[in-house]
Amino acid sequence: MRSLFVLLLLSVSLGLAQEGSQDNNPHIVPRNMPQPKEEPTPASQAGDSSSKDAGTILEDASSNSSGHSTASSTVTEMRPYDPHRAAKDVEVGVYYLKRKNYRAALDRLNEALLYKPNDADATFHLAETQEKLELYALAYQNYRNYLNLIPGGPYTKDAKEGMKRLQPHVPKDGPGGQPASNLTLFIQQGEDFLARNDFESAYTSFAKALEIAPDDPVSNFRFAESVQGLQRLDEARTYYKKYLSLQPNGSMASEAKRQIARIDMTLGKP
């Protein structure tokens, strides 16, 4: 009987010792517990679909941007279609146009056509601005574009008069049979580069324009600006003077004279 009591006592003591063990405590993580392996995420769930969607968006944006004629084939800006932003740009562009700040007007109206290609109002006012800047071939083309967009629009009469007025200034095919449209393209490219102070690229574009039409006044003036930006001052003065010989009373004549005087002062020439 006594032996049975001793055995029971030993069993109870052993049970209590096991309950006090750390490895059996529920709030203690046993050492060296094996960690669960991470399942590889399927490619279709790990960003594959998002990148595919992004690619689709980029493709759509690219097709939209190439679906209309931009100001430059080498200076490409991808803008989302935003008619409200375009309308604001037209409003600001017309504001600058009325105040004879033609460079600022040109920038905003070109921007409007990036947000809303073939906008009739932007096209017409861009033509007006280009005419003021003596970009006659570009202005002529945009007056015609306006008439194609809305033949009976509110500016129809003005656009037709503009085309008639500019007809004598629109160059014919240049040397080597190069189409006059190339001249328009190179001038517009150069204008875009000048607006960004990229004088090297502007120089290249206006040099190509001068190959087609050596006596085009705007190309000569802008070429002078380009080489002046490259610090080739003697060359710049030569082309400013050529502009004055072609357009002694042109809208940029006073600026050409001012730049010639400035170059002479820099070079120390009388």
C-alpha positions in Angstrom: 0.0 0.0 0.0 2.8 2.3 0.9 4.6 1.5 -2.4 1.5 2.3 -4.3 1.3 5.7 -2.6 4.9 6.5 -3.5 4.3 5.6 -7.1 1.3 7.9 -7.3 3.3 10.7 -5.7 6.2 10.3 -8.3 3.7 10.4 -11.2 2.1 13.7 -10.0 5.6 15.3 -9.6 6.7 14.2 -13.0 3.5 15.6 -14.6 4.0 19.0 -12.9 7.6 19.2 -14.1 6.5 18.6 -17.7 3.9 21.3 -17.5 6.6 23.8 -16.4 8.8 23.1 -19.4 9.3 26.2 -21.7 8.8 24.2 -24.9 5.3 23.2 -23.8 4.3 26.8 -23.0 1.9 28.0 -25.7 3.3 31.6 -25.8 6.9 30.5 -26.4 8.0 29.7 -29.9 10.1 26.6 -29.8 13.7 27.1 -31.0 14.6 25.9 -34.5 11.0 25.8 -35.6 11.0 25.1 -39.4 9.8 28.2 -41.3 7.1 27.7 -44.0 8.4 28.0 -47.5 7.2 30.9 -49.6 5.2 29.9 -52.6 6.5 31.6 -55.8 4.0 34.1 -57.1 2.8 33.3 -60.7 4.1 35.7 -63.3 0.5 36.6 -64.2 -0.1 37.8 -60.7 3.3 39.4 -60.0 2.9 42.5 -62.0 2.7 40.8 -65.4 -0.9 42.0 -66.0 0.0 45.6 -64.8 2.9 45.8 -67.2 0.8 44.5 -70.0 -1.8 47.2 -69.2 0.8 49.8 -69.1 2.1 48.7 -72.5 -1.4 48.9 -73.9 -1.8 52.5 -72.6 1.6 53.5 -74.1 0.6 52.0 -77.4 -2.7 53.8 -77.4 -0.9 57.1 -76.5 1.6 56.6 -79.2 -1.0 55.9 -81.8 -2.9 59.0 -80.7 0.2 61.2 -80.9 1.1 59.9 -84.3 -2.4 60.1 -85.7 -2.2 63.9 -86.3 0.3 66.2 -87.8 2.5 67.7 -85.1 4.6 70.8 -85.3 7.8 68.8 -85.6 8.6 65.2 -86.5 11.7 65.2 -84.4 10.4 67.1 -81.4 7.6 64.8 -80.2 5.6 65.4 -77.0 3.0 62.9 -75.9 0.1 64.7 -74.3 -3.2 63.2 -73.2 -6.3 64.3 -75.1 -7.6 67.3 -73.0 -10.0 69.6 -74.7 -10.4 71.8 -71.6 -6.7 72.4 -71.4 -6.6 73.1 -75.1 -9.3 75.7 -74.8 -7.4 77.4 -72.0 -4.3 77.4 -74.2 -6.2 79.0 -77.1 -7.6 81.6 -74.7 -4.1 82.5 -73.5 -2.7 82.3 -77.0 -5.2 84.8 -78.3 -4.5 87.1 -75.3 -0.8 87.1 -76.3 -1.6 87.5 -80.0 -3.7 90.6 -79.3 -0.9 92.1 -77.3 1.6 91.4 -80.1 3.6 88.9 -78.0 3.8 86.6 -80.9 6.4 84.1 -79.6 4.3 83.4 -76.5 1.2 83.1 -78.6 2.9 80.7 -80.9 3.9 78.5 -78.0 0.5 78.3 -76.4 -1.4 77.7 -79.7 1.0 74.9 -80.7 0.5 73.4 -77.2 -3.3 73.6 -77.7 -3.0 71.4 -80.8 -1.0 68.9 -78.8 -3.9 68.5 -76.3 -6.6 68.7 -79.0 -5.4 67.9 -82.5 -7.2 69.6 -85.3 -8.9 72.2 -83.1 -10.3 74.7 -85.5 -9.9 77.8 -83.3 -6.3 76.9 -82.4 -5.5 76.3 -86.1 -6.8 79.6 -87.3 -5.2 81.7 -84.6 -2.0 79.8 -85.1 -2.1 80.8 -88.7 -2.6 84.5 -87.7 0.4 84.3 -85.3 2.6 82.6 -87.9 1.8 85.3 -90.4 2.8 88.0 -87.9 6.1 86.2 -87.5 6.5 86.0 -91.2 6.2 82.2 -91.2 4.2 82.6 -94.4 4.3 79.0 -95.7 3.2 77.7 -92.3 0.5 80.3 -92.0 -0.8 79.6 -95.5 -1.0 75.9 -94.6 -2.9 76.5 -91.4 -5.4 78.8 -93.0 -6.1 76.0 -95.5 -6.3 73.5 -92.7 -8.9 75.6 -91.0 -11.0 75.7 -94.1 -10.8 72.0 -94.4 -11.8 71.5 -90.8 -14.9 73.8 -90.9 -15.5 75.2 -94.4 -18.4 77.4 -93.1 -16.8 78.4 -89.8 -16.8 81.9 -88.3 -13.3 82.6 -89.6 -13.9 81.3 -93.2 -13.7 84.7 -94.8 -10.6 85.7 -92.9 -8.9 82.4 -93.7 -9.6 82.8 -97.4 -8.3 86.3 -97.4 -5.2 85.1 -95.5 -4.5 82.5 -98.1 -4.9 85.0 -100.9 -2.6 87.5 -99.1 0.1 84.9 -98.5 0.0 83.1 -101.9 2.9 85.2 -103.3 5.0 84.3 -100.3 4.5 80.5 -100.5 7.7 79.0 -102.0 7.6 76.7 -105.0 9.6 73.5 -105.1 13.2 74.3 -104.3 16.5 73.2 -105.8 16.8 69.6 -106.7 13.0 69.3 -106.8 12.6 69.3 -103.0 9.0 70.0 -102.2 8.1 73.3 -100.5 6.4 71.2 -97.8 10.0 70.3 -96.6 10.8 73.9 -96.2 7.7 74.3 -94.0 8.8 71.3 -91.9 12.3 72.4 -91.4 11.3 75.9 -90.4 8.8 74.6 -87.9 11.4 72.1 -86.5 13.8 75.0 -86.1 11.3 77.1 -84.4 10.6 74.4 -81.9 14.3 73.9 -81.2 14.9 77.7 -80.8 12.0 77.8 -78.3 14.0 75.3 -76.2 17.4 77.1 -76.7 18.6 74.0 -78.6 20.8 76.0 -80.9 22.7 73.1 -82.4 19.5 71.4 -83.6 17.9 74.7 -84.7 21.1 75.4 -86.8 20.7 72.0 -88.5 17.0 72.6 -89.3 17.4 76.1 -90.6 20.5 75.1 -92.7 18.3 72.5 -94.4 15.6 75.2 -95.0 18.2 77.4 -96.6 19.3 74.6 -98.9 15.7 74.6 -100.2 15.1 78.4 -100.2 18.3 80.4 -99.8 16.4 83.7 -100.0 13.7 82.8 -97.5 13.7 85.8 -95.1 12.6 83.9 -92.0 15.1 81.1 -92.5 17.9 83.6 -92.8 16.8 85.4 -89.6 16.3 82.3 -87.6 19.6 80.8 -88.9 21.3 84.0 -87.6 19.7 83.5 -84.2 20.9 79.9 -84.2 24.5 80.6 -85.0 24.5 83.5 -82.6 23.4 81.1 -79.9 26.4 79.0 -80.8 28.6 82.1 -80.4 29.5 82.2 -84.1 29.0 86.0 -84.1 30.5 86.9 -87.5 28.3 84.3 -89.2 25.3 85.5 -87.3 25.9 89.1 -88.4 26.1 88.0 -92.1 22.7 86.3 -92.0 21.1 89.2 -90.1 22.3 91.5 -92.8 21.0 89.1 -95.5 17.6 89.2 -93.8 17.7 93.0 -93.9 18.5 92.9 -97.6 15.5 90.7 -98.2 13.1 92.4 -95.9 14.4 95.9 -95.0 11.0 96.8 -93.6 10.0 93.4 -92.3 8.6 92.8 -88.8 12.0 91.5 -87.6 14.1 94.3 -89.2 14.5 96.3 -86.0 15.5 93.2 -84.1 18.1 92.3 -86.8 19.6 95.8 -86.6 19.7 95.6 -82.8 21.5 92.2 -82.9 24.0 93.5 -85.5 24.8 96.4 -83.2 25.2 94.1 -80.3 27.5 91.8 -82.1 29.6 94.7 -83.4 30.0 96.0 -79.8 31.0 92.5 -78.6 33.6 92.1 -81.3 34.8 95.7 -81.0 33.9 96.6 -84.5 32.7 100.1 -85.5 
